[in-house]
Amino acid sequence: MENILNLLHFCIVYVMIWAIGLESLRSFYNKISDNVRGRIPSVMVRNREQFNPSDSKTSLSTTTKEKFLKGIATAAALLASVAPLSACGESYSEPTSDATSTSQETQDSTPSVEETSSPSPEAREIPEIEGLDNLLDSLDNAKDTNDKRAAFINYTNMHANSESAKLDIDEFGQITTTYEELPGVMKNIGEHSAYSINLMAKSYFKLVDEGRVEQADEMRDAYLSSMAIGHAQEVIYWLFEGYKDPETKYRQYEALDLFPLDGQPNKIFESTGKDGLSPKLVRNNANNADPCSDEGDLTRCNGLNYGGRIPKYQAAYLTGDGVEEIMTIVNTDRGSAENLNFDPSKEQSLDAVSDRTVKIRVAPAIIDYRAIGGPGYYQKQGSPLPFTINGEDVPAYEIPEIQNAWDNIKKD
């Protein structure tokens, strides 16, 4: 009877692992993906708490999450190697093996997680990054959010390989424009954001590789308090943290390696507004989904409390690690630069003016960065993350450009 119970337990565990797929679990860990965030213990991801990098009491360490993942991977490897799958009703052809092989040899032949998932360190060496030390000096001397934002935007401008991705800012890190000109400005801001995330990741990784971890963390925290909010803030924090762990650092590199430093992002789709206007991110209090999920209300994700119809730029990019989405919004004000001198994760300014030719100040903030998953176990059709087409929200799985990217990834 005990043997039957043990066999039944094995079958249940095997079917669960087979159905979910180790790759899906690894993808979740690497990207803090929304596909499964509602199906894991709440201790692993704080969905509704205000992000605080110093809140060590409620944050789950990356090492703990990695041990969790390694435990699953090890269990799967053992299940695959020590038990015949036919016991669970699976059709399985046992490979021929040397009759003299010992159990130790069988165990040694199973690759470890590190052997199968981590490329060699040499393949991930980051070259020198121009202006990095100057950025750190600027941040040391920064007095407020305006100073930090100006430092990060100027640093990204230096590395943007497209003129349209370079932002024309004043000394306060703000853009002066009008609502009439805003759609074109939002396009520039969105392109800049792709360069910004890619550059900041490589800059952080470079500092960690050089043993300058404290400086790396200070730079990251300054970035997350001036340039990133909501879901983007949460994901960037965890991916950067994961790079400190030698066992996970190269997977984190892959998750944030949008393109080479001397390259350009591969944009495959961008949201569009109605009648030539900027697309909008609109608060929806009737949306009861997890605010940080693919179907959630991002204006309430990770402690945000944004309202109104917020101008946004949203695009999907094809990277070596899949399809990624980046969304950037702006805070606006027709007054002085001081009116936008605040941490955008804690405050909002949305100046509504009837005259579209009146000058306004604009300060960008990246609100979303995530993988857009294709059809799978949890999302049969693929990600329902909404993109805006001519002012109407359309789920990602209905967009041909994104579908084609998923199909090509499958073929590869």
Buried (B, 14 or more C-beta within 10 A) or exposed (E): EEEEEEEEEBBEBBEEBBEBEBEBBBBBBBBBBBBBBBEEEEEBBBBEBEBBBEEEEEBBEBBEBBEBBBEBBEBBBEBEEEBEBEEBEEEEEEEEEEEEEEEEEEEEEBEEBEEEBBEEEEEBEBEEBEBBEEBBEBBEEBEBBBBBBBBBBBBBBBBBBEEEBBBEBEEBBBBBBBBEBBBEBBBBBBBBBBBBBBBBBBBBBBBBBEEBBEBBBBBBBBBBBBBBBBBBBBBBBBBBBBBBBEBBBBBBBBBBBBBEBEEBBBBBBBBBBEEEBBBBBBBBEEBEBBBBBBBBBBBBBBBBEBEEEBBBBBBBBBBEBBBBBBBBBBBBBBEEBEBBBBBBBEEBBBBEEEEEEEEBBBBBBBBBBBBBBBBBEBBEEBBBBBBBBEEEEBBBBBBEBBBEBBEEEEEE
